[in-house]
Amino acid sequence: AGDGDGDERLRLFLGLRLPDDDLDELAAWQARELRPAERSVRVVPRENVHVTLAFLGSRPARELAGIVAALEASAGEARACGHIELRPERYRETRSVGMVVLADAEGRATALAGDLHARLEALGVYRREQRSWLPHLTVLRFRERPRLSPPLPAVGPLVPSDAAVFLSRLHPSGARYEVLESFRLGG
């Protein structure tokens, strides 16, 4: 990833990608369990399912190299500590999304997120949220809460394959994500 045009703005986030087999299982679960009748509900497409580490929003392209370097360093630290394992713990709805909250029994994903947040803050490109980082998969988006209570997907442990810098492009049919750079985690 290069620096790009310094004045160009990029909508960026950093996340953990999952292996194809896990994504296939999650997509099958979404098709079975998350199909309420309301038209205001949108299932997150298989290719967009990930564990968000940090949402950066609109950033100048000139910051990209530093962001990539921060993720590379954090991924390297995580790789040295052993692979990350996440397990579905519960389904939860907020005002606009349905998610599968993930248990991080060994705390390795949480440690990766904390290390990454500190590096991004040092670069001046991120401000930590007040609440603790919550590993989760956003699986549904909606305007009105459908109040679902689906069984948990029969997957796990989820072992992220890599950590990636994503470019998010907004479209009327939903966001489209492009991986700009990724770093192996050992999963």
N, C-alpha and C positions, 0 to 999 in steps of 0.2 A: 504494500500500500504506500503510495506516495503522498506528498503534501497536498497535491491538487492546487487549484486556483485558490489563493488565500482568501478571497472575498466570497467565494461560493459557500452556501450554507448546506450542511448535510444533517439530516435527521437520523441520529445514531442511538443505538443501544448495544449493550454487551450481554451475551447470554451463553448458556450451556446447550449444546445440541445433543440430541439423543440418537442412538442407533436406529436404523431403518426398521428393524423388527419390532422395536418398542413403539415407534411411530405408527406402524401398521396396526398393532394391537389397540393403541389409543384411538385411532381413527375408527376402528370397528366398534369399540365401546361407545364413542360419540354417536355413531350412526344408530346404534341400538337404544341408547339411554337418554340422549339429549335432543330429541326431536319433538318438542312441544308444538302445539297447533299455532301458537302466536307467530305472526309474520315478523314481529319486531325482534325475533331471536335469530342469531346467526352463529352457527357452529364454526369455531376457528379451524381453518383448513389444516390438514396434516402437515403441509410444508411450513406452516407458521408456528407450530407447537414447539416450545422451548422453555427453558427456565431462565428468566431475566435476572441478570446480575446487577445491571445498572442501566437506567434509561437516562440518556444525556440530552435528548431533545435536539433542537437545532443548534449546530456548532459550526464555526468557521472551518473550512476544509484545511486550513493551515495547522489546525490542532490534531489532525488525524494521526500523524506519525507518532506523536507523544502518547495518544490514546492507545494505539496499537502496541507500542513498547510497554505501556503499563500492563495491558492484558497479557502480553507475552511473558513478562516477569512474574505476574501472579499465577499464570498457568504453570510456569516452570516450578514455582514453589509448591503448588498443589500436586503436581506430578511426583515430586520428590517425597511427598507424604503418603502416597498410596492412592488407589482409585476411590472416587466418590461413589457412594451408593445412596440412592434416595428411594423411599417407598411411599406409595399413596397412603395418606393418613385420614383424610376427610374431604368431603365436597363442601364448598363454601360459595356463597353469592355475596357480592358487594352491590353497590347501586348500579353498576354497568357491566360486570363480568361474572361468569361462573368459573370456578377454579378447582383444581385438585391440589390441595395442600399436601406437601411432601415432608416426610420425616427424614431428618439428616442425623441418624443415630451416632455416627462417628464425628459429626461436626465438620467434616472436610469441606463441604460446599459452603458452609457458613464462614469457615476460615478463609476460603478463597474469596468470597464476597467481601469480607472485612479488609483483607489485604488489598484487593482491587480498589475498594472505596477510598482507602487511605492514599493510594498512589494517585487516583484521579483527583482527589481533593488537593493534593500537593501540586498538581498541574493547574489547578484552578478551573477545572472543567466540570466539577460535580460537587454537589452539596448533599451530604447524607440526610436521609429522612429522619424524622423524630422517632418513628417506630422502628423496631428491629427488622432486619431483612427477613423475609419469609419465602422459603423455597416453594414454588408452586408452578403449576401448568395452567395457563389460561386456556380454557376449552370452549367457552361460550361467551358471546357478547350480546347485550340486549339493551333496549330502552326502558322496558318495565320488567322488574324482577319476576321471573317465572315461578320462583319458589319450588324448585325441583329438589328431590332428595334421592338421586340415583345411587345404586350400589357403586362401590369403588371399582375402578378398572382392575382386572386381574392381571396386573403386570408388576414386575419387581423382582429383584431390585432393579431400579433404573440406574444405569451406569453411563453418565455422559461421555460421549466420544471425544468431544473437544469443546473449547471455549472460543467464541467468535465475536468479531465486531460486525454488526449488522447495519446496513443502510435501510431505512424504512421509507418507502414512497407511498404517499396516500393516494387512493383511488376511490371512486364512488362505490365500487364493489368491496372495498376493504383494503387494508394496507398490504403492500407487497414487500417482502424482505429479500435483501441480497446480502450474501456473506462477502465482506470485503477482505477479511483475513481471519484465519483460524489457527488455533494451537492445540495440538494433541494433549489429552489429559491422561492417557494410559488406559482408558476404559474400552 
